[in-house]
Amino acid sequence: MGLLKKCGGCNAWSSRHRVPFREIFWEGCPFHRLSSRVTVSKGGNLFHAGDQISGAFSLSNGLVALERVSENGNLVIFKILQPGAFFPCSSLLRDGLHTTTARALTDITACFIPMDRLAAAIKDDPSVSAALIKLSAAEILENEDAIFRLCSVSLQDRVLDTLAMLAEELGDQDANGDLHLTLPMAWSDFSAMVGSGPEVISRLLRRLMNSGRISFTKRNITLHRPRENFRVGSADQAPYTFE
């Protein structure tokens, strides 16, 4: 982890993830004078499960996986954090240890606010704690939605929606509407992210390729536009099928 000498501002402020903050601090981020800018290379860790919580991170650029290894050694990715994420948010409201590991899936930049500075800010300005509570509530609702999708949405749709999300963040779209992506993680990590195993995902990807929904070589993926006027992942898109 490299520490930059001067914070250059937070590119995440306009992110939808910061709506609870903007509703209270409409002028701008209240932590810019309290934080230090950090950079982490792909594959590096911001913290590990079991580490003492020492502060909060504001993700400016890149993707971060929150993950944990089960007792039998299986990797479980709980969430992929996108620019704008402020974490670990709800954990800041208690004094304890990190329950997950934060791993950089890409090169990232972030701002780090030490716990002592954060505590002083909360003491000096009650609206800071109000903002953190609103952000924590939004985080809990987001986690509930993720659990609901894991239980109610088919694996096929979870795979396609997750690939579309990654493509919109890291890839590009061509004139035909196809999305192109170089997967920023190993397929085993992607499998953990969508709640499945590598062998199951491998078979599913082959079926999606045979049905014309995607094409891929190693980790270079193209999500083909299903039909005119519809976009991968849109709410009004016709259901994905293998036929």
C-alpha positions in Angstrom: 0.0 0.0 0.0 1.5 3.3 -1.0 0.6 6.6 0.8 0.4 9.7 -1.3 1.7 12.9 0.3 -1.5 14.9 -0.4 -5.1 14.1 -0.8 -6.2 15.2 -4.3 -9.9 15.1 -3.5 -12.4 12.2 -3.7 -13.7 11.2 -7.2 -16.3 9.1 -5.4 -18.5 12.0 -4.1 -20.8 11.9 -7.1 -21.4 8.1 -6.8 -24.9 6.9 -6.1 -23.3 5.1 -3.1 -22.8 8.5 -1.5 -26.5 9.6 -1.6 -26.9 9.3 2.2 -23.9 11.5 2.7 -24.9 14.0 0.1 -28.4 14.4 1.8 -26.6 15.7 4.9 -23.3 17.2 3.6 -24.5 18.6 0.3 -21.4 20.9 0.0 -18.9 18.0 -0.1 -17.3 15.2 1.7 -16.7 16.1 5.4 -13.6 13.8 5.6 -11.3 15.3 3.0 -9.2 17.1 5.6 -9.0 14.0 7.8 -7.9 11.5 5.3 -4.8 10.3 3.5 -4.9 9.0 -0.1 -3.7 5.5 -0.5 -3.0 3.3 -3.5 -3.2 -0.5 -3.6 -2.0 -2.7 -6.5 -4.2 -5.4 -7.9 -4.2 -8.4 -5.5 -3.2 -6.4 -2.5 -5.2 -6.2 0.7 -6.5 -3.2 2.5 -7.2 -5.3 5.6 -7.6 -8.9 6.7 -10.4 -10.7 8.6 -9.4 -10.6 12.2 -7.5 -7.3 12.0 -8.4 -4.6 14.4 -10.7 -2.0 12.7 -8.4 1.1 12.5 -10.5 3.4 10.3 -12.6 3.7 7.2 -11.9 3.7 3.5 -13.5 5.7 0.7 -13.0 4.0 -2.6 -12.2 6.5 -5.4 -11.2 4.2 -8.3 -11.2 0.4 -8.9 -12.9 -2.6 -7.5 -12.5 -4.3 -4.1 -13.8 -7.7 -3.0 -15.0 -8.3 0.6 -14.4 -11.9 1.2 -14.0 -14.6 3.8 -12.6 -18.2 3.8 -14.9 -20.8 5.3 -13.8 -23.5 7.8 -13.4 -26.0 5.0 -11.2 -23.6 3.0 -13.8 -22.3 0.4 -13.6 -18.7 -0.6 -16.8 -16.7 -0.3 -17.0 -13.2 -1.8 -19.7 -11.3 -0.1 -19.6 -8.1 -2.1 -17.8 -6.3 -4.9 -17.3 -2.7 -3.9 -17.4 0.0 -6.7 -16.1 3.6 -6.6 -18.1 5.5 -4.0 -18.1 2.8 -1.4 -17.4 3.9 2.2 -16.3 0.8 4.2 -16.4 -0.9 6.5 -19.4 1.3 7.4 -21.6 -0.5 9.8 -18.5 -2.0 11.5 -17.4 1.5 12.5 -20.4 1.8 14.8 -18.8 -0.9 17.0 -15.3 -1.4 18.4 -14.0 -4.7 17.1 -12.3 -6.7 14.4 -12.8 -6.9 10.7 -15.0 -9.9 9.8 -13.9 -9.9 6.1 -10.8 -9.4 4.0 -10.8 -6.5 1.6 -8.8 -7.4 -1.6 -8.1 -5.2 -4.5 -9.5 -6.8 -7.7 -7.9 -4.0 -9.7 -5.4 -1.3 -9.0 -7.3 1.1 -6.7 -7.1 4.5 -5.1 -8.9 5.3 -1.9 -8.9 7.7 1.0 -8.3 6.4 4.5 -9.7 8.0 7.6 -8.1 6.8 10.9 -10.5 5.8 13.7 -9.2 8.5 16.1 -9.8 11.3 13.5 -13.2 9.8 12.7 -14.2 9.7 16.4 -13.1 13.3 16.9 -15.2 14.4 13.9 -18.2 12.6 15.3 -17.7 14.3 18.6 -17.4 17.7 17.1 -20.3 17.4 14.6 -23.3 15.1 15.4 -24.3 15.2 11.7 -21.3 13.0 11.0 -22.7 10.2 13.1 -26.1 10.8 11.5 -24.5 10.4 8.0 -22.8 7.2 9.0 -26.1 5.8 10.4 -27.9 6.6 7.1 -25.0 5.0 5.2 -25.1 1.9 7.4 -28.8 1.6 6.9 -28.4 1.8 3.1 -25.6 -0.8 3.3 -27.9 -3.2 5.3 -30.7 -2.8 2.7 -28.2 -3.5 -0.1 -27.0 -6.6 1.7 -30.6 -7.8 2.1 -31.2 -7.3 -1.6 -28.1 -9.3 -2.4 -29.3 -12.1 -0.1 -32.7 -12.0 -1.8 -31.2 -12.2 -5.3 -29.0 -15.1 -4.2 -32.1 -17.0 -3.0 -34.6 -16.0 -5.7 -32.7 -15.2 -8.9 -31.4 -18.0 -11.1 -27.7 -18.6 -11.3 -27.8 -17.9 -15.0 -29.2 -14.4 -14.4 -26.8 -13.7 -11.6 -23.9 -14.6 -13.8 -25.1 -12.4 -16.7 -26.0 -9.5 -14.4 -22.6 -9.6 -12.6 -20.7 -9.7 -15.9 -22.7 -6.8 -17.2 -22.0 -4.8 -14.0 -18.2 -5.5 -14.3 -18.3 -4.6 -18.0 -20.0 -1.3 -17.3 -17.4 -0.4 -14.7 -14.3 -1.8 -16.5 -15.1 -2.7 -20.1 -16.7 -1.0 -23.0 -19.7 -1.2 -25.3 -19.5 -1.4 -29.1 -21.7 0.1 -31.8 -23.9 -3.0 -31.8 -24.5 -2.8 -28.1 -22.3 -5.7 -27.1 -20.4 -5.4 -23.9 -16.7 -6.3 -23.8 -14.8 -7.2 -20.6 -11.5 -8.6 -19.5 -12.5 -10.3 -16.2 -10.4 -8.6 -13.4 -10.4 -11.8 -11.3 -9.9 -15.5 -11.6 -12.9 -17.6 -12.6 -12.8 -19.2 -9.2 -13.2 -15.8 -7.6 -16.1 -15.0 -9.9 -17.7 -18.3 -9.0 -17.5 -17.4 -5.3 -18.9 -14.0 -6.1 -22.1 -15.4 -7.6 -22.5 -18.2 -5.0 -21.4 -21.2 -7.0 -18.4 -23.4 -7.8 -16.0 -23.3 -10.7 -17.2 -26.5 -12.3 -20.8 -25.4 -12.3 -19.9 -21.9 -13.7 -17.7 -23.6 -16.4 -20.7 -25.6 -17.6 -23.0 -22.7 -17.5 -20.7 -20.5 -19.5 -20.5 -23.1 -22.2 -24.2 -23.3 -22.4 -24.5 -19.5 -22.6 -21.9 -19.5 -25.3 -23.7 -22.2 -27.3 -27.0 -20.2 -27.0 -25.2 -17.1 -28.4 -25.6 -15.0 -25.2 -21.8 -14.7 -24.6 -18.5 -15.5 -26.2 -15.2 -15.7 -24.4 -11.6 -16.7 -24.6 -10.0 -17.3 -21.2 -11.1 -14.1 -19.4 -11.9 -12.0 -22.4 -15.7 -11.9 -22.6 -18.3 -10.4 -24.9 -21.9 -10.2 -23.7 -24.0 -10.1 -26.9 -27.0 -7.8 -27.0 -30.1 -10.1 -26.7 -32.3 -8.2 -29.2 -33.0 -4.7 -30.5 -33.8 -2.0 -27.9 -32.8 -4.2 -24.9 -29.6 -4.0 -22.9 -28.0 -6.7 -20.8 -29.2 -6.4 -17.3 -32.1 -4.0 -18.0 -35.3 -4.4 -16.1 -37.5 -4.9 -19.2 -35.3 -7.4 -20.9 -36.8 -10.7 -21.9 -35.7 -13.6 -19.7 -32.4 -15.3 -20.5 -32.9 -18.8 -22.0 -30.5 -21.6 -23.0 -32.5 -22.6 -26.1 
